[in-house]
């Protein structure tokens, strides 16, 4: 940890290691020597030696040593232990703003943004003129959907630093989260003008381009950022963003190649698999293989990628064997679809701030693969989707049960409806139309609506009732947990309408008539005007329209369905 670490380019916040190095003159010479050696060991990846040397600097350099121990533990993935060391450092020097910043950064990484916001607010109150603190606090508040507070902080900081590109970029991301796409584009363009080769600026601009459906410009921004020497975590994130852009354009080979970055270990959000078997690679022939495929990403993606299982079985051939590990709620549906496949549930836990997926009952297999790893092989071209067929099948007895109930609701097409995902934090909330925008659809004369919205739908259902819009609740059905029941109900309905969620994917995989109302970036469309994964989906794509205009189009289409 040399003196060179004390310097930094203008307007860039110091890293935790830089901040520790900048304070070395405050400790006795012996402790300073040990801390420098500890920093060098950390840089070499020797975590055990780094922690031992930092601990040897106690008690003379107590606060700095504890902070360095926390940083070593963080780099080693021991996040709770890292937080405890940083907390102890803060107790030793409660007035040290760097110690509070370290705690805030780690709290944010551990999924505690509210705690991070509280800590950063304390630092900002003590050091109101620090630009980096303003950026960090505004970013956390944005992530908490406290966009107005974040906006106020950014504007205050810009009064002193109007040419700070990262503030303009942050302003753009806040505007995007609020749904102000035109303003977001302007703010990101200004950030790019000020810093045309800054990796974070380019990365944020790429995301903003995707939000407005300009996938070509998003790809160009990713290309420029990847050429600007990003760090490994930045490069992985950029490749994933570029994958989305390429798939939106319809460039499947390039898109799937970059999509591999979803599981890059450099990404803190990446799912980690803990499976005691070799991971399958494309150079290992599938024919005759005993293979386990493990579901990944969200529940809807597990269903959508499940459309490849039939092709995977054909590739394995009669001497091959397939084990399928899926979200446990999906296991009965998948087992009914492929009787010759061993279908089991996977389990996911959080360890050291990372999601880890295991398959407790895997049994012996020759190789395993995340389900998405087969995409380049089995879905490498649009032509490979041409024979897409329904592949799930519900319990026939439960379908009849729901048909009887639907018949009791009277005449008219029975339409299952939902309007949001179960995860609505941050930018995801703008991917779904507000419930009020669905009013023209719900007011369609003659249609009989049935609730398929899982989670806490009661406030919206009650609001619709006060407007004279009835949405029938399926009695006794847990729409979140009982996916067998949900599948049976979807099969019994005349139509299912909603955004891309687990429920609409299940309905489409059954072959039920399904209308999917999408937002940007709509990568599952793969550059088409439809939804290639399923043969019975009608896609209502963004195409520059507002939610209100798109849902008016849904209402007009629904009005054309015969009432009988």
VEXLUMSE-174672 format. One record per residue (C-alpha): residue number from 0; chain; y, x, z negated. Coordinates in steps of 0.2 Angstrom, whole numbers. Layout:
// residues N
[rec NUM A [Y X Z]];
...
// end
This chain:
// residues 564
[rec 0 A [0 0 0]];
[rec 1 A [14 12 7]];
[rec 2 A [32 10 6]];
[rec 3 A [33 5 24]];
[rec 4 A [26 -12 18]];
[rec 5 A [43 -15 10]];
[rec 6 A [52 -18 26]];
[rec 7 A [52 -34 36]];
[rec 8 A [60 -41 52]];
[rec 9 A [75 -52 49]];
[rec 10 A [72 -71 45]];
[rec 11 A [53 -68 42]];
[rec 12 A [47 -71 24]];
[rec 13 A [38 -57 15]];
[rec 14 A [19 -58 13]];
[rec 15 A [12 -58 -5]];
[rec 16 A [6 -40 -2]];
[rec 17 A [24 -35 4]];
[rec 18 A [32 -43 -11]];
[rec 19 A [21 -34 -23]];
[rec 20 A [24 -18 -14]];
[rec 21 A [43 -21 -15]];
[rec 22 A [42 -22 -34]];
[rec 23 A [31 -6 -38]];
[rec 24 A [46 4 -44]];
[rec 25 A [47 -8 -59]];
[rec 26 A [30 -1 -67]];
[rec 27 A [26 15 -74]];
[rec 28 A [20 29 -63]];
[rec 29 A [1 28 -68]];
[rec 30 A [0 10 -65]];
[rec 31 A [10 11 -49]];
[rec 32 A [-3 24 -42]];
[rec 33 A [-17 12 -46]];
[rec 34 A [-9 -3 -38]];
[rec 35 A [-5 7 -22]];
[rec 36 A [-24 12 -22]];
[rec 37 A [-29 -6 -25]];
[rec 38 A [-18 -11 -10]];
[rec 39 A [-26 1 1]];
[rec 40 A [-43 -4 -4]];
[rec 41 A [-38 -22 -1]];
[rec 42 A [-32 -17 16]];
[rec 43 A [-49 -9 19]];
[rec 44 A [-58 -25 14]];
[rec 45 A [-66 -17 -2]];
[rec 46 A [-62 -31 -13]];
[rec 47 A [-73 -25 -28]];
[rec 48 A [-64 -8 -28]];
[rec 49 A [-47 -17 -26]];
[rec 50 A [-49 -28 -41]];
[rec 51 A [-56 -14 -52]];
[rec 52 A [-41 -3 -48]];
[rec 53 A [-28 -18 -51]];
[rec 54 A [-37 -22 -67]];
[rec 55 A [-35 -3 -72]];
[rec 56 A [-16 -5 -70]];
[rec 57 A [-16 -18 -85]];
[rec 58 A [-7 -19 -96]];
[rec 59 A [7 -8 -90]];
[rec 60 A [10 -18 -74]];
[rec 61 A [3 -34 -80]];
[rec 62 A [12 -47 -69]];
[rec 63 A [10 -37 -53]];
[rec 64 A [-8 -32 -57]];
[rec 65 A [-13 -50 -60]];
[rec 66 A [-4 -55 -44]];
[rec 67 A [-14 -42 -34]];
[rec 68 A [-30 -47 -43]];
[rec 69 A [-26 -65 -37]];
[rec 70 A [-23 -59 -19]];
[rec 71 A [-39 -50 -19]];
[rec 72 A [-49 -65 -25]];
[rec 73 A [-40 -76 -12]];
[rec 74 A [-45 -64 2]];
[rec 75 A [-63 -64 -5]];
[rec 76 A [-63 -83 -4]];
[rec 77 A [-64 -86 -23]];
[rec 78 A [-49 -98 -23]];
[rec 79 A [-50 -106 -41]];
[rec 80 A [-52 -88 -48]];
[rec 81 A [-37 -82 -38]];
[rec 82 A [-27 -97 -44]];
[rec 83 A [-31 -93 -62]];
[rec 84 A [-26 -75 -60]];
[rec 85 A [-9 -80 -52]];
[rec 86 A [-7 -93 -66]];
[rec 87 A [-9 -79 -79]];
[rec 88 A [3 -68 -69]];
[rec 89 A [16 -82 -70]];
[rec 90 A [14 -84 -89]];
[rec 91 A [17 -65 -91]];
[rec 92 A [33 -67 -80]];
[rec 93 A [39 -85 -80]];
[rec 94 A [56 -81 -72]];
[rec 95 A [48 -71 -58]];
[rec 96 A [51 -82 -42]];
[rec 97 A [38 -72 -32]];
[rec 98 A [24 -77 -44]];
[rec 99 A [29 -95 -42]];
[rec 100 A [29 -93 -23]];
[rec 101 A [11 -86 -24]];
[rec 102 A [5 -101 -35]];
[rec 103 A [13 -113 -23]];
[rec 104 A [6 -105 -7]];
[rec 105 A [-12 -105 -15]];
[rec 106 A [-10 -123 -21]];
[rec 107 A [-6 -128 -3]];
[rec 108 A [-21 -119 3]];
[rec 109 A [-32 -127 -10]];
[rec 110 A [-26 -145 -4]];
[rec 111 A [-14 -148 -18]];
[rec 112 A [2 -150 -8]];
[rec 113 A [11 -161 -22]];
[rec 114 A [9 -146 -34]];
[rec 115 A [15 -134 -21]];
[rec 116 A [30 -145 -18]];
[rec 117 A [34 -145 -36]];
[rec 118 A [33 -126 -38]];
[rec 119 A [43 -123 -23]];
[rec 120 A [57 -135 -29]];
[rec 121 A [58 -125 -45]];
[rec 122 A [60 -108 -35]];
[rec 123 A [73 -116 -23]];
[rec 124 A [83 -123 -38]];
[rec 125 A [83 -105 -45]];
[rec 126 A [86 -96 -28]];
[rec 127 A [95 -110 -18]];
[rec 128 A [100 -98 -4]];
[rec 129 A [83 -91 1]];
[rec 130 A [79 -97 19]];
[rec 131 A [60 -94 18]];
[rec 132 A [59 -105 2]];
[rec 133 A [68 -119 11]];
[rec 134 A [56 -118 26]];
[rec 135 A [41 -118 14]];
[rec 136 A [47 -133 4]];
[rec 137 A [52 -143 19]];
[rec 138 A [35 -140 27]];
[rec 139 A [26 -145 12]];
[rec 140 A [36 -161 10]];
[rec 141 A [33 -165 29]];
[rec 142 A [14 -163 25]];
[rec 143 A [16 -176 11]];
[rec 144 A [25 -188 23]];
[rec 145 A [41 -186 13]];
[rec 146 A [50 -183 30]];
[rec 147 A [67 -188 25]];
[rec 148 A [67 -176 10]];
[rec 149 A [61 -162 22]];
[rec 150 A [74 -166 34]];
[rec 151 A [88 -165 21]];
[rec 152 A [82 -148 16]];
[rec 153 A [81 -141 34]];
[rec 154 A [99 -148 38]];
[rec 155 A [106 -140 22]];
[rec 156 A [98 -123 27]];
[rec 157 A [104 -124 45]];
[rec 158 A [122 -125 39]];
[rec 159 A [120 -107 34]];
[rec 160 A [108 -102 47]];
[rec 161 A [111 -112 63]];
[rec 162 A [102 -99 74]];
[rec 163 A [86 -98 64]];
[rec 164 A [72 -103 77]];
[rec 165 A [60 -107 63]];
[rec 166 A [71 -120 56]];
[rec 167 A [73 -128 73]];
[rec 168 A [54 -128 76]];
[rec 169 A [52 -136 59]];
[rec 170 A [65 -149 63]];
[rec 171 A [55 -153 78]];
[rec 172 A [38 -155 69]];
[rec 173 A [47 -166 56]];
[rec 174 A [54 -177 71]];
[rec 175 A [37 -177 79]];
[rec 176 A [29 -184 63]];
[rec 177 A [42 -197 62]];
[rec 178 A [38 -202 80]];
[rec 179 A [54 -196 87]];
[rec 180 A [47 -188 102]];
[rec 181 A [63 -185 112]];
[rec 182 A [71 -177 97]];
[rec 183 A [56 -166 94]];
[rec 184 A [56 -160 112]];
[rec 185 A [74 -155 111]];
[rec 186 A [72 -146 94]];
[rec 187 A [57 -136 100]];
[rec 188 A [66 -132 116]];
[rec 189 A [80 -124 106]];
[rec 190 A [68 -115 95]];
[rec 191 A [60 -108 111]];
[rec 192 A [77 -103 118]];
[rec 193 A [81 -93 102]];
[rec 194 A [63 -85 101]];
[rec 195 A [54 -87 117]];
[rec 196 A [40 -75 112]];
[rec 197 A [37 -80 94]];
[rec 198 A [19 -86 91]];
[rec 199 A [23 -100 78]];
[rec 200 A [37 -106 89]];
[rec 201 A [26 -107 104]];
[rec 202 A [12 -115 94]];
[rec 203 A [23 -129 88]];
[rec 204 A [30 -132 105]];
[rec 205 A [13 -134 112]];
[rec 206 A [8 -147 99]];
[rec 207 A [25 -156 103]];
[rec 208 A [20 -156 122]];
[rec 209 A [3 -164 118]];
[rec 210 A [12 -177 107]];
[rec 211 A [21 -183 123]];
[rec 212 A [6 -182 135]];
[rec 213 A [12 -166 144]];
[rec 214 A [-4 -156 143]];
[rec 215 A [1 -144 156]];
[rec 216 A [16 -138 147]];
[rec 217 A [6 -137 131]];
[rec 218 A [-7 -126 139]];
[rec 219 A [7 -115 146]];
[rec 220 A [14 -113 128]];
[rec 221 A [-3 -109 121]];
[rec 222 A [-5 -96 135]];
[rec 223 A [11 -88 131]];
[rec 224 A [7 -88 112]];
[rec 225 A [-10 -80 115]];
[rec 226 A [-2 -66 125]];
[rec 227 A [10 -62 111]];
[rec 228 A [-2 -54 100]];
[rec 229 A [-6 -68 87]];
[rec 230 A [-15 -65 71]];
[rec 231 A [-34 -70 72]];
[rec 232 A [-31 -86 62]];
[rec 233 A [-16 -90 74]];
[rec 234 A [-27 -86 89]];
[rec 235 A [-41 -97 84]];
[rec 236 A [-28 -112 81]];
[rec 237 A [-20 -109 98]];
[rec 238 A [-37 -109 107]];
[rec 239 A [-41 -125 99]];
[rec 240 A [-24 -133 104]];
[rec 241 A [-27 -126 121]];
[rec 242 A [-44 -134 122]];
[rec 243 A [-36 -151 119]];
[rec 244 A [-24 -148 132]];
[rec 245 A [-37 -142 145]];
[rec 246 A [-48 -157 141]];
[rec 247 A [-33 -169 143]];
[rec 248 A [-30 -161 160]];
[rec 249 A [-49 -162 165]];
[rec 250 A [-53 -144 165]];
[rec 251 A [-70 -146 156]];
[rec 252 A [-77 -128 157]];
[rec 253 A [-61 -120 150]];
[rec 254 A [-59 -134 137]];
[rec 255 A [-76 -132 130]];
[rec 256 A [-75 -113 130]];
[rec 257 A [-59 -114 119]];
[rec 258 A [-67 -128 109]];
[rec 259 A [-78 -116 101]];
[rec 260 A [-63 -110 91]];
[rec 261 A [-65 -126 80]];
[rec 262 A [-78 -117 70]];
[rec 263 A [-70 -100 71]];
[rec 264 A [-71 -92 53]];
[rec 265 A [-53 -87 54]];
[rec 266 A [-48 -105 53]];
[rec 267 A [-47 -110 35]];
[rec 268 A [-50 -128 40]];
[rec 269 A [-66 -124 50]];
[rec 270 A [-82 -131 44]];
[rec 271 A [-94 -118 37]];
[rec 272 A [-113 -121 40]];
[rec 273 A [-126 -115 27]];
[rec 274 A [-142 -116 36]];
[rec 275 A [-156 -104 34]];
[rec 276 A [-161 -102 53]];
[rec 277 A [-155 -93 68]];
[rec 278 A [-140 -102 77]];
[rec 279 A [-144 -107 95]];
[rec 280 A [-135 -98 109]];
[rec 281 A [-135 -102 127]];
[rec 282 A [-146 -88 132]];
[rec 283 A [-160 -96 122]];
[rec 284 A [-169 -108 133]];
[rec 285 A [-171 -126 126]];
[rec 286 A [-187 -130 135]];
[rec 287 A [-201 -130 121]];
[rec 288 A [-189 -126 107]];
[rec 289 A [-190 -133 90]];
[rec 290 A [-171 -136 88]];
[rec 291 A [-160 -144 75]];
[rec 292 A [-144 -152 80]];
[rec 293 A [-131 -154 66]];
[rec 294 A [-117 -167 67]];
[rec 295 A [-99 -160 65]];
[rec 296 A [-81 -165 66]];
[rec 297 A [-78 -184 61]];
[rec 298 A [-89 -198 61]];
[rec 299 A [-83 -205 77]];
[rec 300 A [-86 -188 86]];
[rec 301 A [-104 -187 79]];
[rec 302 A [-107 -204 88]];
[rec 303 A [-98 -199 104]];
[rec 304 A [-107 -182 105]];
[rec 305 A [-123 -192 101]];
[rec 306 A [-122 -198 119]];
[rec 307 A [-130 -180 123]];
[rec 308 A [-146 -183 113]];
[rec 309 A [-156 -190 128]];
[rec 310 A [-151 -176 139]];
[rec 311 A [-156 -164 125]];
[rec 312 A [-173 -171 123]];
[rec 313 A [-175 -170 142]];
[rec 314 A [-170 -151 141]];
[rec 315 A [-182 -148 127]];
[rec 316 A [-197 -156 136]];
[rec 317 A [-213 -163 130]];
[rec 318 A [-217 -147 120]];
[rec 319 A [-200 -146 112]];
[rec 320 A [-196 -154 95]];
[rec 321 A [-179 -161 90]];
[rec 322 A [-172 -163 72]];
[rec 323 A [-156 -172 71]];
[rec 324 A [-145 -170 55]];
[rec 325 A [-131 -183 55]];
[rec 326 A [-119 -191 42]];
[rec 327 A [-132 -201 31]];
[rec 328 A [-124 -218 35]];
[rec 329 A [-128 -215 53]];
[rec 330 A [-146 -210 51]];
[rec 331 A [-154 -227 52]];
[rec 332 A [-145 -231 69]];
[rec 333 A [-149 -214 76]];
[rec 334 A [-168 -215 70]];
[rec 335 A [-169 -232 79]];
[rec 336 A [-162 -225 95]];
[rec 337 A [-174 -210 96]];
[rec 338 A [-190 -214 88]];
[rec 339 A [-198 -197 92]];
[rec 340 A [-184 -188 84]];
[rec 341 A [-184 -183 66]];
[rec 342 A [-167 -189 59]];
[rec 343 A [-160 -184 42]];
[rec 344 A [-144 -183 33]];
[rec 345 A [-133 -168 31]];
[rec 346 A [-122 -164 16]];
[rec 347 A [-105 -158 14]];
[rec 348 A [-97 -149 -1]];
[rec 349 A [-81 -140 -4]];
[rec 350 A [-82 -122 -10]];
[rec 351 A [-68 -110 -12]];
[rec 352 A [-57 -121 -2]];
[rec 353 A [-69 -122 13]];
[rec 354 A [-80 -137 18]];
[rec 355 A [-98 -131 19]];
[rec 356 A [-112 -141 27]];
[rec 357 A [-130 -140 23]];
[rec 358 A [-146 -149 28]];
[rec 359 A [-156 -151 12]];
[rec 360 A [-172 -157 21]];
[rec 361 A [-171 -147 37]];
[rec 362 A [-189 -140 37]];
[rec 363 A [-194 -126 48]];
[rec 364 A [-185 -125 65]];
[rec 365 A [-183 -111 77]];
[rec 366 A [-165 -113 79]];
[rec 367 A [-150 -124 75]];
[rec 368 A [-134 -128 83]];
[rec 369 A [-118 -139 79]];
[rec 370 A [-120 -154 90]];
[rec 371 A [-104 -149 100]];
[rec 372 A [-112 -132 105]];
[rec 373 A [-121 -142 118]];
[rec 374 A [-106 -149 127]];
[rec 375 A [-104 -134 139]];
[rec 376 A [-122 -136 144]];
[rec 377 A [-124 -154 145]];
[rec 378 A [-106 -161 148]];
[rec 379 A [-99 -147 158]];
[rec 380 A [-92 -158 172]];
[rec 381 A [-86 -175 175]];
[rec 382 A [-102 -178 186]];
[rec 383 A [-113 -175 170]];
[rec 384 A [-105 -191 163]];
[rec 385 A [-110 -202 178]];
[rec 386 A [-126 -208 171]];
[rec 387 A [-119 -212 153]];
[rec 388 A [-129 -227 145]];
[rec 389 A [-128 -236 129]];
[rec 390 A [-139 -227 117]];
[rec 391 A [-138 -235 100]];
[rec 392 A [-147 -251 95]];
[rec 393 A [-144 -262 80]];
[rec 394 A [-156 -271 69]];
[rec 395 A [-160 -287 79]];
[rec 396 A [-162 -298 63]];
[rec 397 A [-145 -293 57]];
[rec 398 A [-138 -296 74]];
[rec 399 A [-144 -314 74]];
[rec 400 A [-137 -316 56]];
[rec 401 A [-120 -312 62]];
[rec 402 A [-122 -323 78]];
[rec 403 A [-125 -338 67]];
[rec 404 A [-110 -334 56]];
[rec 405 A [-99 -331 72]];
[rec 406 A [-104 -348 79]];
[rec 407 A [-99 -356 63]];
[rec 408 A [-81 -350 67]];
[rec 409 A [-79 -362 81]];
[rec 410 A [-75 -360 100]];
[rec 411 A [-67 -346 108]];
[rec 412 A [-71 -327 111]];
[rec 413 A [-75 -318 95]];
[rec 414 A [-65 -302 94]];
[rec 415 A [-68 -289 82]];
[rec 416 A [-52 -280 78]];
[rec 417 A [-46 -264 68]];
[rec 418 A [-30 -254 69]];
[rec 419 A [-31 -238 60]];
[rec 420 A [-42 -224 55]];
[rec 421 A [-48 -221 37]];
[rec 422 A [-38 -204 37]];
[rec 423 A [-20 -207 40]];
[rec 424 A [-11 -192 32]];
[rec 425 A [2 -182 41]];
[rec 426 A [3 -182 60]];
[rec 427 A [-13 -193 61]];
[rec 428 A [-2 -208 55]];
[rec 429 A [7 -208 72]];
[rec 430 A [-9 -209 82]];
[rec 431 A [-11 -227 77]];
[rec 432 A [0 -242 81]];
[rec 433 A [8 -250 65]];
[rec 434 A [0 -266 61]];
[rec 435 A [15 -276 66]];
[rec 436 A [14 -270 84]];
[rec 437 A [-3 -280 85]];
[rec 438 A [5 -297 83]];
[rec 439 A [5 -301 101]];
[rec 440 A [-14 -298 102]];
[rec 441 A [-17 -308 86]];
[rec 442 A [-7 -322 93]];
[rec 443 A [-18 -324 109]];
[rec 444 A [-22 -343 110]];
[rec 445 A [-40 -347 108]];
[rec 446 A [-46 -330 102]];
[rec 447 A [-56 -329 86]];
[rec 448 A [-52 -313 77]];
[rec 449 A [-64 -304 65]];
[rec 450 A [-59 -290 54]];
[rec 451 A [-68 -273 57]];
[rec 452 A [-55 -263 48]];
[rec 453 A [-63 -253 34]];
[rec 454 A [-53 -246 19]];
[rec 455 A [-39 -256 11]];
[rec 456 A [-36 -269 24]];
[rec 457 A [-31 -283 12]];
[rec 458 A [-12 -281 13]];
[rec 459 A [-12 -282 32]];
[rec 460 A [-24 -297 32]];
[rec 461 A [-13 -306 19]];
[rec 462 A [3 -302 29]];
[rec 463 A [-6 -309 45]];
[rec 464 A [-11 -325 36]];
[rec 465 A [7 -328 31]];
[rec 466 A [12 -327 49]];
[rec 467 A [-1 -340 54]];
[rec 468 A [-13 -327 61]];
[rec 469 A [-31 -328 55]];
[rec 470 A [-42 -313 54]];
[rec 471 A [-59 -319 47]];
[rec 472 A [-67 -307 35]];
[rec 473 A [-86 -305 38]];
[rec 474 A [-94 -310 21]];
[rec 475 A [-104 -298 11]];
[rec 476 A [-102 -283 23]];
[rec 477 A [-96 -266 17]];
[rec 478 A [-86 -260 33]];
[rec 479 A [-85 -242 26]];
[rec 480 A [-103 -239 20]];
[rec 481 A [-115 -251 29]];
[rec 482 A [-114 -245 47]];
[rec 483 A [-130 -254 51]];
[rec 484 A [-121 -270 47]];
[rec 485 A [-106 -265 56]];
[rec 486 A [-116 -261 72]];
[rec 487 A [-125 -278 71]];
[rec 488 A [-109 -287 69]];
[rec 489 A [-101 -277 84]];
[rec 490 A [-116 -282 95]];
[rec 491 A [-114 -300 90]];
[rec 492 A [-96 -300 95]];
[rec 493 A [-89 -304 112]];
[rec 494 A [-77 -290 111]];
[rec 495 A [-71 -275 100]];
[rec 496 A [-53 -269 101]];
[rec 497 A [-46 -255 92]];
[rec 498 A [-40 -236 92]];
[rec 499 A [-53 -222 93]];
[rec 500 A [-62 -223 77]];
[rec 501 A [-80 -222 70]];
[rec 502 A [-81 -241 73]];
[rec 503 A [-76 -242 91]];
[rec 504 A [-87 -227 95]];
[rec 505 A [-102 -236 87]];
[rec 506 A [-98 -252 97]];
[rec 507 A [-96 -242 113]];
[rec 508 A [-112 -233 110]];
[rec 509 A [-121 -250 107]];
[rec 510 A [-115 -255 124]];
[rec 511 A [-104 -269 117]];
[rec 512 A [-88 -273 126]];
[rec 513 A [-75 -262 119]];
[rec 514 A [-57 -259 122]];
[rec 515 A [-50 -243 115]];
[rec 516 A [-31 -241 113]];
[rec 517 A [-27 -223 112]];
[rec 518 A [-13 -211 108]];
[rec 519 A [-8 -194 114]];
[rec 520 A [-17 -182 115]];
[rec 521 A [-31 -192 122]];
[rec 522 A [-43 -178 126]];
[rec 523 A [-59 -189 126]];
[rec 524 A [-53 -197 142]];
[rec 525 A [-55 -180 150]];
[rec 526 A [-41 -182 162]];
[rec 527 A [-47 -199 168]];
[rec 528 A [-40 -216 167]];
[rec 529 A [-56 -222 157]];
[rec 530 A [-68 -216 144]];
[rec 531 A [-82 -206 152]];
[rec 532 A [-93 -206 137]];
[rec 533 A [-97 -224 137]];
[rec 534 A [-100 -236 152]];
[rec 535 A [-93 -252 143]];
[rec 536 A [-76 -246 137]];
[rec 537 A [-59 -251 144]];
[rec 538 A [-46 -239 140]];
[rec 539 A [-28 -243 136]];
[rec 540 A [-20 -226 138]];
[rec 541 A [-2 -220 133]];
[rec 542 A [5 -216 150]];
[rec 543 A [22 -215 142]];
[rec 544 A [22 -232 136]];
[rec 545 A [27 -238 118]];
[rec 546 A [14 -245 106]];
[rec 547 A [23 -262 109]];
[rec 548 A [21 -261 128]];
[rec 549 A [3 -256 127]];
[rec 550 A [-2 -269 115]];
[rec 551 A [7 -282 125]];
[rec 552 A [-5 -276 139]];
[rec 553 A [-20 -279 128]];
[rec 554 A [-14 -296 124]];
[rec 555 A [-12 -301 142]];
[rec 556 A [-29 -294 146]];
[rec 557 A [-36 -304 131]];
[rec 558 A [-28 -320 137]];
[rec 559 A [-38 -319 153]];
[rec 560 A [-55 -320 144]];
[rec 561 A [-63 -337 146]];
[rec 562 A [-63 -348 130]];
[rec 563 A [-81 -354 132]];
// end
